[in-house]
Amino acid sequence: MNTLLDTLRRSVGENHVLVEGPGRELDAYLQDWRRRWRGRALAVVRPGSTAEVAAVVRACAKAGVSIVPQGGNTGLVGGGVPDASGTQVLLSLQRLHRVRGIDAANLAITAEAGCVLQAVQEAAAGAGLLFPLSLAAEGSCTLGGNLATNAGGTQVLRWGNSRELCLGLEVVTAQGEVWEGLTGLRKDNTGYDLRDLFVGSEGTLGIITAATMKLAPMPAATMTALAACESLAGCVELLNLARARLGSGLTGFEVMGRFALDLVARHFPQLPRPLPSAPWTVLLEHSDTESEQSARGRFETLLGAALEAGTVKDAVVAESLAQSQALWHLRESIPLAQSEEGLNIKHDISLPVSAIPEYVARTDALLTQRFPGARLVNFGHLGDGNLHYNLQCPEGGDAKRFLAEHEHEVNRIVFDALVPFGGSFSAEHGIGALKRDELAARKSPVALALMRKVKAAFDPKGVLNPGRVL
């Protein structure tokens, strides 16, 4: 392996091939964000260009050493950290962080895979345009990771997942070749859509090194509001009313259960909570192409109608950008509050929006009957049918022990309950290592066979992220 390490040092520079040793801790690369997985690596390699990525892949393929690609290491399913063998190379893309260009007339931006999502947003804003992908982790997650997992976030209702925002890719293959697919075309029917195979493949088919993404005109005004509802069915009624009144101007519709916001209040008491506690709280965002006055008028008319109909019990509209950011901060602090509360069992499920109230009622009852005192942390992107349906152990319980003893059964209850509604057990977080066995058990045999054929065709030697997805 010393020969491989020497080759890697020549390829990317000695300072960018990191090995564990006295005084050198690599936890930032080798431990996942949830602290559920910690692996070992032969080396952490940090190439600074696409050519260097290709050289690293060729060297590892020749040596028979597998590669784990990593962006910002903010994933939630264990897909971006190496296993415990110490034989894999972790390939960090953080040095590939340039915005290569903006084509304002074509509403497109080209950026490298290691660009932090927030940096892409800011580059677009600097050109007077909007890059609408938005996640709670946007200050640390990277564009390549967003595409590798087909990340969704808070704007899917209006703009779609990462896949819908992607026009073209640059990818290093498992053989160390470079596919130059950075097209800005909206229409290109020249054979199979390779782009869509790589997006969502979690680094198992190729390593995304750059992407061309769609931009949009910057809205003239964006308004944010909180609304309190007595039931989840009421939240769905509000969504239907908002769609009818706001149309494509409805850019965000997030739902938060009472206990989810109670956790935020417990661990972040400094955050303002402008509405009294309610069974369900909705965060709405409306973007208007005309003016702030127009946006506010539409929003207030919508909420007034909802209050009059009894769909909403109370509501508040942000009066400034700072207040709007504070409302979003409440929503985005839920995962952090869960982490502060202790280890928890996370789910990232999707269902038809119409089925969500019945699903939640049924599944809540099953879980609380089986695990008395267990606390349900339910929140997510109701507008596109994606819930983060999570579970904390009973108050005062041993969270680590509860997770070890009951995670499998909790997952079975949550995932089995999706079947009658045609739901999915993975909406936007991906499969990684965490859900690999669930995929094998729950996906159709025909689909799995086709996936394995695709993997074998793209990566016959199993160089790229083995043990993930399949």
Buried (B, 14 or more C-beta within 10 A) or exposed (E): EEEBBEBBBEBBEEEBBBEBEEEEEBEEBBBBBBEBBEBBBBBBBBBBBBEBBBBBBBBBBEBEBBBBBBBBBBBBBBBBBBBEEEBBBBBBBBBBBBBBEBEEEBBBBBBBBBBBBBBBBEBBEEBEBBBBBBBBBBEBBBBBBBBBBBBBBBBBBBBBBBBEBBBBBBBBBBBBEBBEBBBBEEEEEEEEEBBEBBBBBBBBBBBBBBBBBBBBEBBBBBBBBBBBBBEBBBBBBBBEBBBEBBEEBBBBBBBBBBBBBBBBBEBBEEBEBBBEEBBBBBBBBBBBEEEEEBBBBBBBEBBEBBBEEEBBBBBBBBEEEEBBEBBBBBBBBBBBBBBEBBBBBBBBBBBEBEBBBBBBEBBBEBBBEEBEEBBBBBBBBBBBBBBBBBBBBEEEBEBEEBBEEBBEEBBEBBBEBBEEBEBBBBBBBBBBBBBBEBBEEBBEEEEBEEBEEBBEEBBEEBBBBBBBBB
